[in-house]
Amino acid sequence: MGKIAAIVTKHKECVAGGAPIFVVEGDKELQDVSFRLEKMLDAAAHDLENGTMLLVKH
């Protein structure tokens, strides 16, 4: 079972919780920030296909 390390979203009103939340403006920024965090946190990025990416430590 993995642990959510971070959330990257275009819709800040749709997410909450104990993980760090990064709010971005567009699709390119969503992908760029998620990719960088994936590498920094040694986590896997999962696209929920609704403007939100979860970064999960497995």
Residue pairs with C-beta under 8 A, 6 or more apart in sequence:
2 44
2 56
2 57
2 58
3 56
3 57
4 17
4 19
4 54
4 55
4 56
5 19
5 20
5 37
5 41
5 43
5 55
5 56
5 57
6 19
6 20
6 21
6 22
6 37
6 41
6 43
6 54
6 55
7 15
7 17
7 19
7 20
7 21
7 22
7 52
7 53
7 54
7 55
8 21
8 22
8 24
8 30
8 33
8 34
8 37
8 52
8 53
8 55
9 15
9 21
9 22
9 23
9 24
9 30
9 51
9 52
9 53
10 23
10 24
10 25
10 26
10 27
10 30
10 51
10 52
11 50
11 51
11 52
12 21
12 23
14 50
14 52
15 21
15 52
22 33
22 37
24 30
24 33
27 51
30 51
30 53
34 45
34 47
34 53
34 55
35 45
37 43
37 45
37 55
38 44
38 45
38 55
41 55
41 57
42 57
43 55
43 56
43 57
43 58
44 55
44 56
44 57
44 58
45 53
45 54
45 55
46 53
46 54
46 55
46 56
47 53
48 54
